[in-house]
Amino acid sequence: MTELADWIIGTSLAARALDAEITAAAASDAKVLITGETGVGKEMTARLLHYRSPRQSQPVIAINCAGVPDSLLESELFGHVRGSFTDAVRDKAGIFEAANGGTVFLDEVGEMSPRMQALLLRFLESGEVQRVGAERPTPRLDVRVVCATNRSLPDRIAEGAFREDLFYRLNVVHIHVPALRDRQEDLPRLIAHFAQWFASRHRVPVPQLDPAVEARLIEYPWPGNVRELKNVLERLVVRARDTRVAIDDLPPEVRYAGVRIAGPAPGASPVAQLADVVARELYHRMLVGGASFWAVVHAPFLAHDLTRDTVRRVVALGLEETGGSYDGLPALFNLGAGEQRRFTAFLRKYECHAEGVGSIRVAS
């Protein structure tokens, strides 16, 4: 409960508005639809809502509707009776029955099939559950349903992929969880909280972040939102050297965010311009997206999807960052430990050294 509260409450206007919306929604039993980008914390919002409600002493059960095959989702939600299908060796209560008196959180509800949408709508209207293979429904259950999606359900309705009547059933109270970039002033508090929390969890000292590290963490746009922030902080905590975190310890996507890559030379031919555009895109995918050189450059080159000139341009962009040192390229290009020799052999075999840096010897 403490982690939930510390995560959701901040000093920003967006965080305070979200906190107020959760408190207001928790006071009733109305159905809630939570929206927001991937990783913003929709499930944690649902759990905080539950723990602030009169149902806090009762179960709260979550299920990701996109993570369970449709053939199993019905059984997971509504239960089944013995012999209703091959593996049904005994009667089993579903999530709605198990959470009677409490809350069920349906994540990624927008991914439900039309058939499952119809079954969910029937439950919301009647409160009754009919187990798979059962002849009659159970008595009416007392379950609060909270749903979440990162999709636009009105768009899904327009596409014919989501039931309009189900949308209105679910969207009684709407809570939108803001993206982390929209509550940037909360980042120092969140960074400190997760650093302390993961240090306690892994039984290690809380690391000291160099000022440049904290500045980079605050400036980074966090496309993966709170989930990405947690993953990065846990990585920094467990890998901290001498309990300090320097700029070199940051993952590439954070460290090199905002790196400016020079464009093609003035007057370059259309072919050279195309090679430059492709090279800059591949370079961006490695530095910002964390992709490996083997995946985004090496494999397409061997498949004849990239030219030697494009690979040379990628290498040249890397050398601009490393100050002309080939030794620094493997780490920059997200290669594993001990892959320097393989990388060097590839450059030599296919003559992919960057043009204009012939005086720099490729390390063996």
LUMBA-457326 format. One record per residue (C-alpha): y, x, z; residue in three letters. Coordinates in steps of 0.02 Angstrom, whole numbers, plus 50000, padded with zeros to 5 digits. Each point is the difference from the previous one (the first is absolute). Last residue first. Example, Ala and Ser with C-alpha at 12.3 -4.5 7.8 and 13.67 -1.06 7.14 Angstrom:
BEGIN
499475068450357SER 498284993150033ALA 
END
This chain:
BEGIN
496645209948343SER 501874997750011ALA 500894996049838VAL 501195014349960ARG 501844995449979ILE 500755009649855SER 499464986449881GLY 501174987650081VAL 500884993349845GLY 498624987949954GLU 498924993750142ALA 498235006549998HIS 498814987649920CYS 499045012649898GLU 498414989350003TYR 498885012950082LYS 501375008050103ARG 500704984050075LEU 498244993550037PHE 499495016350082ALA 501544999650111THR 499574982450060PHE 498195004850034ARG 500575015350096ARG 501294990450104GLN 498724986650047GLU 499585007450170GLY 500854986450102ALA 500204984149900GLY 501264996749864LEU 501494988750033ASN 501095006649857PHE 501255008150118LEU 498595008150098ALA 499245006949840PRO 501715005349930LEU 500565011850138GLY 499055015149936ASP 500784997749828TYR 501655005550074SER 501544997249892GLY 501124993550140GLY 498684987650059THR 500994984549946GLU 500495006549828GLU 498225006449982LEU 499364982350021GLY 501104993849859LEU 499375014349891ALA 498194995450037VAL 500334982049946VAL 500875006649843ARG 498505010949959ARG 498864984950018VAL 501094990249878THR 500025014449876ASP 498105001150009ARG 499914982049943THR 499354985650104LEU 498734986649954ASP 498785012949930HIS 498664995250128ALA 500155017450073LEU 501874997050021PHE 499724983050079PRO 498835007950130ALA 501145014750044HIS 501654990650014VAL 499864984050104VAL 498335002250088ALA 499835018950017TRP 501855001850044PHE 499714988350148SER 501034984450038ALA 501094999650155GLY 501164986549931GLY 501625009450026VAL 499575017749949LEU 498484996649891MET 500594984049919ARG 501735007449973HIS 499255014949908TYR 499014988249889LEU 501584990149959GLU 500985015949968ARG 498655006449883ALA 499954983749901VAL 501895000249976VAL 499975018449950ASP 498594997649875ALA 500974985549923LEU 501585010449987GLN 499045014349920ALA 499284988249868VAL 501714992249969PRO 500745017549973SER 501125007550134ALA 501874999649964GLY 500505001150183PRO 498575006450109ALA 498884986950075PRO 500374993250175GLY 500075009450165ALA 498994992750143ILE 500934994350154ARG 498974999550160VAL 500364983650088GLY 498384999950097ALA 499285017550003TYR 499535001050183ARG 499494981950016VAL 498804999049853GLU 499465018050032PRO 499404996850179PRO 501135007750132LEU 499435016150083ASP 501145010849893ASP 501524991550079ILE 499485006250171ALA 499064990850138VAL 499875008850167ARG 498634998750132THR 499445017949961ASP 499384993549833ARG 499954981149982ALA 498474993849906ARG 499514985550113VAL 501804994250025VAL 500555002249819LEU 498524990149933ARG 500304986150127GLU 501834999449952LEU 499584998749814VAL 498734986150025ASN 501184990350113LYS 501435001249875LEU 498864994449859GLU 499474984550097ARG 501804996650048VAL 500574999149818ASN 498915006249857GLY 501555002549891PRO 500755010150144TRP 501755003549929PRO 500115017950073TYR 501715003550076GLU 499424997650181ILE 498455010749980LEU 501035013349910ARG 501285000650141ALA 498625001150130GLU 499225014549908VAL 501665009249976ALA 500364998250186PRO 498325008250041ASP 498814987750080LEU 499295004950170GLN 498194995250021PRO 499374988650140VAL 498615010150082PRO 498214995449954VAL 498814987050072ARG 499644991649832HIS 500574982750059ARG 501405007050107SER 500675010449856ALA 499794984949886PHE 501084989150113TRP 501325013250030GLN 500245003649815ALA 499914981349963PHE 501414996150122HIS 501125014549949ALA 499864995549815ILE 500284981550036LEU 501565003650103ARG 500735011649869PRO 499534987549862LEU 500864984650070ASP 501635003949909GLU 499034998949836GLN 499674981550020ARG 500044994949816ASP 499035015649948ARG 498604994250116LEU 499774984249898ALA 500454983950087PRO 498684988050068VAL 500344982449935HIS 499524986050117ILE 499784982449928HIS 499604985350113VAL 499194984849919VAL 499425010349850ASN 498134997550020LEU 499894981549959ARG 501335001649866TYR 499015013949917PHE 498394989950010LEU 500804985649905ASP 500635012149866GLU 498275007149971ARG 499985018149943PHE 499485008149834ALA 500834987749881GLY 501245013249944GLU 501464989850070ALA 499064998950165ILE 499765018950001ARG 501875002049971ASP 500364988250146PRO 498755010350102LEU 500965016249973SER 498715012950052ARG 500025011350153ASN 499074986550095THR 499774994050178ALA 499244985150089CYS 500074993250177VAL 498844985750046VAL 500024992950176ARG 498304993650050VAL 499534984650102ASP 498374994249922LEU 499454982349953ARG 498164996950032PRO 498815009349884THR 499654993849826PRO 498394991749939ARG 498485004749896GLU 500135018750027ALA 499545012349860GLY 501625010050014VAL 500834994550161ARG 501144985049993GLN 501605002850096VAL 501194986250054GLU 501865001850032GLY 500254985949875SER 501495005049891GLU 499955018750031LEU 498115000049978PHE 500114990849833ARG 501355011949941LEU 498905014950043LEU 498564992749899LEU 501124996849850ALA 500725017650008GLN 498245006850009MET 499574991149836ARG 501595005849915PRO 499615018250046SER 500985008150140MET 501105014849954GLU 501614991850061GLY 499284999750176VAL 500235018850009GLU 499754999650190ASP 499334984550086LEU 500415001150186PHE 499044987850110VAL 500774995550167THR 499334993450165GLY 499254984250075GLY 498495001149886ASN 499965017949934ALA 498105001049986ALA 499954983249912GLU 501285005349870PHE 499165016949979ILE 498324992749956GLY 498574995650116ALA 498295006449950LYS 498334991349995ASP 498555011949973ARG 499085009349862VAL 501354996749869ALA 499605014849887ASP 499294989749856THR 501174985050009PHE 500174984050103SER 498415004650095GLY 500825000250171ARG 501684991650004VAL 501655007449942HIS 501745004650062GLY 501684993049943PHE 501085015449974LEU 498715013649978GLU 498794988449909SER 501354994749876GLU 500555018049978LEU 498255006049954LEU 499864993549822SER 501855003149973ASP 499765018450032PRO 500945006150155VAL 501445012549990GLY 501274988749915ALA 499904987050138CYS 500365013150132ASN 499434992650166ILE 500844999450169ALA 499434992250163ILE 501124995850149VAL 499014993950149PRO 500764990550147GLN 501075007050142SER 501545000949886GLN 499874981849947ARG 501634995350088PRO 500875011149871SER 500725017550018ARG 498315008249974TYR 499704989649843HIS 501685004549920LEU 499675018350040LEU 498334998549912ARG 500774992149846ALA 501365013349991THR 498665013450018MET 499094992249854GLU 501575000049893LYS 500405018050041GLY 501085006449857VAL 498525008449915GLY 499984990049839THR 501634990949972GLU 500494984350094GLY 499514982150035THR 499384990950155ILE 499564981649985LEU 499914991050166VAL 499144983750049LYS 500874990850140ALA 499295001450175ASP 501705002650080SER 500865012550115ALA 499325014949902ALA 501074995549849ALA 501625002150099ALA 499445016850074THR 499455006349829ILE 501644994949919GLU 501015008650138ALA 499045016249978ASP 500264999349812LEU 501874997850023ALA 500045014650121ARG 499055010949877ALA 501134995549853ALA 501595002750102LEU 499405017350049SER 499695004450182THR 498134999149991GLY 498574988850057ILE 498444999249892ILE 499125016350042TRP 500445000950184ASP 499404982150024ALA 498355002849911LEU 499675016550088GLU 500334991850169THR 498804985849960MET 
END
